[in-house]
Amino acid sequence: MSRVYNFCSGPAALPEAVLSKAQAELLDWHGKGVSVMEMSHRSDEFVSILASAKSRLSSLLGISDDYEIVFTQGGASTSFAQIPANLTHGFSSACYLDTGAWSTKAIKEARKYADVIVAGSSKAEGYTTVPDFASLELDERAAYLHLTPNETIGGVEFADLPETNLPIIADLSSTILSRPLDVSKYGMIYAGAQKNIGPAGVVVNIIRKDLLARSDNANLPSVWSYANLAEQDSMVNTPPTFAIYLADLVFEWLEAQGGVAAMEAINIEKAALLYDAIDASDFYSNPIDSRYRSRMNVPFILADESLESLFLKESEKAGLRTLAGHRSVGGMRASIYNAMPKAGVQALVDFMQAFEKRYG
Ligand SMILES: *Cc1c(COP(=O)(O)O)cnc(C)c1O
């Protein structure tokens, strides 16, 4: 068996230790003679797995009792509708920050439920930066302020939050658990699992309890209601049990790495290694405002566009998988989430330098 370095933006690489453990437990979980996939979601065994995932996530992120952790399905794209369906009830508008492809999609869905106030946008700058927080047009009567702290496609990341009394709803799909986070500053955090948590099929939601009252809406589908989901411990219907189990294994792995502060230190090193290599060369470039370059998703282009397909072909041959940029933007993109070891980023940098020597 030979595993490659996988730079896919999602579904993304998982820690090898997690895959090995899942493999070892696949046929017979903890001596029960069944796979997690074959267990009732209401069995004591699965209930203990779900409780473990919640408890590990709580301690990794320091989540207080003011929040509920809820697992949902349908991907973060479903959340784009589910969030306004739950949280705009009783309000006429919701504020959104427009920082790239994912926030644009979130805005499009929210418009089906409420008036969307685009409080700030970096569209005019080609989404290469983040709007100035001092000049945001926030309406304090709105239901919430939604933002996307890491734009996975554009490679733009920001950690600071705007000053506002509105509950902040953040799509952390591609940055959750990559750095410490003050959960108490958010009304709700959500993340599709397949970037930094586990396999596709589950969304992790951290919801401030007072917001659950807003789900009291007769038109809201029962399986979509955050209040229902919280009350029934994510089991309004059958949850994605195997994905939740793998998320628990990833959380356990994160604990063994030293938690999110330790991950952040490694992630800073990995990102610096790659951005420094890009900046040191005229052959490669990254267009993002240096204050907001993503630590997780690093897009770059070649000065000579005609070499792109050769770059992709040769990198693949060198064991560096899925470096093509998103189909909407082209170029290259290296996604270097928690599961990407520093050695993988070093291998990419070595390849890039050798490629430049040959063709530059
Ligand atoms: C990948 C991604 C999504 C969409 O996830 P799906 O599970 O495919 O719906 C939404 N937001 C961000 C920031 C993402 O990276």
The ligand as an SDF file (V2000), in Angstrom:
LIG
                    3D

 15 15  0  0  0  0  0  0  0  0999 V2000
  -17.3900   22.8670    1.2590 C   0  0  0  0  0  0  0  0  0  0  0  0
  -18.0560   24.0630    1.8310 C   0  0  0  0  0  0  0  0  0  0  0  0
  -19.4510   24.2120    1.8280 C   0  0  0  0  0  0  0  0  0  0  0  0
  -20.3970   23.2190    1.1690 C   0  0  0  0  0  0  0  0  0  0  0  0
  -20.3640   21.9760    1.7130 O   0  0  0  0  0  0  0  0  0  0  0  0
  -21.3510   20.8360    1.1820 P   0  0  0  0  0  0  0  0  0  0  0  0
  -21.2110   19.8010    2.2410 O   0  0  0  0  0  0  0  0  0  0  0  0
  -20.8570   20.3840   -0.1530 O   0  0  0  0  0  0  0  0  0  0  0  0
  -22.7100   21.3930    1.1050 O   0  0  0  0  0  0  0  0  0  0  0  0
  -19.9850   25.3400    2.4200 C   0  0  0  0  0  0  0  0  0  0  0  0
  -19.2020   26.2740    2.9920 N   0  0  0  0  0  0  0  0  0  0  0  0
  -17.8610   26.1710    2.9980 C   0  0  0  0  0  0  0  0  0  0  0  0
  -17.0380   27.2480    3.6330 C   0  0  0  0  0  0  0  0  0  0  0  0
  -17.2420   25.0630    2.4210 C   0  0  0  0  0  0  0  0  0  0  0  0
  -15.9060   24.9600    2.4290 O   0  0  0  0  0  0  0  0  0  0  0  0
  1  2  1  0
  2  3  1  0
  2 14  2  0
  3  4  1  0
  3 10  2  0
  4  5  1  0
  5  6  1  0
  6  7  2  0
  6  8  1  0
  6  9  1  0
 10 11  1  0
 11 12  2  0
 12 13  1  0
 12 14  1  0
 14 15  1  0
M  END
$$$$
